[in-house]
Amino acid sequence: MLPDQLNLLSFCGKIKILHMTWIAFFISFVVWFNHAPLMLMIAKTLGMSNSEIKTILLLNVALTIPARIIIGILVDKFGPKRSYSLLLALAAIPCFMFAFANSFEQLALARFLLSFVGAGFVIGIRMVGEWFPPKQVGIASGIYGGLGNIGSAVAAGTLPILSLVYGGEEGWRYAIASTGLISLVYSGIYFFSVSDTPPGKTYHKPEKNGAMEVTSIGDMYFYIFMSMPLYLALTLLTWKLSPTAGVNLVSIHFIVGSYITIALLFLLNVYKIVHINKKKLQRPIDEIQRYKFKQVALLDLAYFITFGSEIAVVSILPLFFFDTFHDSQGVTMVQAGLLTGSFAFINFLARPAGGWISDKFGRKLSLNIFVLGLSIGYFGMSFITSEWSLMPTILMTMSCSFFVSAGCGAVFSFVPLIKRPITGQIAGMVGAYGNVGGVLFLTLLSFVSMELFFEIIAAIALFILIALRFIDEPKEHLSEDPR
């Protein structure tokens, strides 16, 4: 049962905002994953190798890591209304570029630029946090994330069919271009249909922009330490695109320049963190403004294993199901896309369920249960072979997906309750760790079998489960009195 006064059939007030915002996220996810179910068709048209296909999959999460940090800063400063509208409008440009690319290099550049659309999730978390009270923020965030996330399932299930409707060997181009057009149109609809806060409520902004505010010297150093994996993931992505990794997309000189740029960006980030927090930490901080950065760090790890594994698995499942069941059971690429939809579509129920369970039974307990469940689920998926029938495969896939998606919902039931004026930046960092997970797991797949791939994810989840024992149940009243 949904909480009181959460009538989803309504289309006014905070419920209207929720509906308008999850639709924006849904569209961003369709655009972000519009390539996955069509990858074999795209590869056939452009004569791509398996190495080039894997490169495209990696590029799809490349810019999302820095984009989530940048978007988190921008949404805290300018508000979710303008931020989401601009993101959707800009996403249409590389989407059209990808649809009508005539070479692998053009395709790769377009996918790289399009990967920033994955930052859209961050914007909606701030919007939901502004419009919903603490006792409903978990379920509201879960509904937002769950309904939005099925964009990948809808893309997997409909775009192959839409490409056939358009007809011809290059029908995929018009299917992908259609998603860009929808994104462009909805950017205008969203801008003129929502507001950043309920009437009479102030939109609180951080005192300074450029880095997250912390409330102790120890937390400042902890923040710097937890920022390092974001840049290491970018370094890993750069290496994966280098000639030494077997990809001749760019020259070795460009790769070395990218390494230097990433290192300089990290040093700039460290400077920003120290500059923004140093003077503030020299004076006493009121108790009402204090928060533990430990909470953010542990949620980083939780989203690393939940959403990080999700985006990696959603990207590779169409090919996995096709390779596993094409010869034994005659599964086509369209059917493989539909099978993948069984993993992504469960978000429709699981993310809201994760948020609602967290609201009702405690956020810490719920998150721990979901991470344990996804570990067991991935271990179960490691046993899938061509000898399985399709029904047990779908049931195993959906069971695993439930815990993965519910875990995502549980993570973001915490986020709006840590410190409201920097909710966008917290959501940005936590969200970026999800993409760090995606990069790491997709890279891992280059070196191991699918069976071992699932087993390693399951093992990492158990280590993170141990760390989550130290997360604190949030004090919900703090979110009502931000400064």
URCOR-V692241 format. One line per field, one symbol per residue. ss: DSSP state (H for helix, E for strand, L for the rest). A space follows every 50 residues. Layout:
ss: ???
//
This chain:
ss: LLLLLLLLLLLLHHHHHHHHHHHHHHHHHHHHLLLHHHHHHHHHHHLLLH HHHHHHHHHLLLLHHHHHHHHHHHHHHHLHHHHHHHHHHHHHHHHHHHHL LLLHHHHHHHHHHHHHHHHHHHHHHHHHHHHLLHHHHHHHHHHHHHHHHH HHHHHHHHHHHHHHHHLLLLHHHHHHHHHHHHHHHHHHHHHLLLLLLLLL LLLLLLLLLLLLLLLLHHHHHHHHHHHHHHHHHHHHHHHHLLHHHLLLLL LHHHHHHHHHHHHHHHHHHHHHHHHHHHLHHHLLLLHHHLLLHHHHHHHH HHHHHHHHHHHHHHHHHHHHHHHHHHHHHLLLHHHHHHHHHHHHLLHHHH HHHHHHHHHHHLHHHHHHHHHHHHHHHHHHHLLLLLLLLHHHHHHHHHHH HHHHHHHHHHHHHHHLLLLHHHHHHHHHHHHHHHHHHHHHHHHHLLLLLH HHHHHHHHHHHHHHHHHHHHLLLLLHHHHHLLL
//
